[in-house]
Amino acid sequence: MTERPYWLAAGTVGWGAIVFWKAAELPQFDQYAHVGPGFMPSAVGLGLVVLGLLLALQIYRGVPFEEQGAEDVGEDHKVNYMALGLAAAASALPMLTMKPLGFVITCTGCFVLVAAAFKSRRWHLDLVLGRLLAAVLVALPQAGRPARRSSSDDGGVGWMRSPA
């Protein structure tokens, strides 16, 4: 490959900008954990933008981009565009469905798409496993939190008193 692939740097910066832009719609900080649901996606988006800019700098400086040999890839290797498309769809799915459908359905959909990209044809099992994984991921942060207390200053037993 002798040409300079600026499109690769532009794609990396563009994808990072999209991730950062969509993550900015989520809260960045939380009351309990101090790290909100938008913090990590924002960091990933910002990291992609920085890496894309560094890649553009390397391309500008003339760093060669030659195909490297791999031990399990033959000379006649081909890209599986179906698997690539399914993996890209799984990456884009949270940006489109997280707010309207919620975490559990979005996580399940991502799991099914990535499993399909790895040539799994057991859609029903993938749906069940994805749903189970999403449910566990939702339940884990709740397990470590203390029980909610009453807002009044009565030690949380105000519900036992009869109204005056």
Salt bridges, closest charged atoms under 4 A:
GLU25 OE1 - LYS22 NZ 3.58
GLU25 OE1 - LYS99 NZ 3.71
ASP30 OD2 - ARG145 NH2 3.73
GLU67 OE2 - HIS77 NE2 3.10
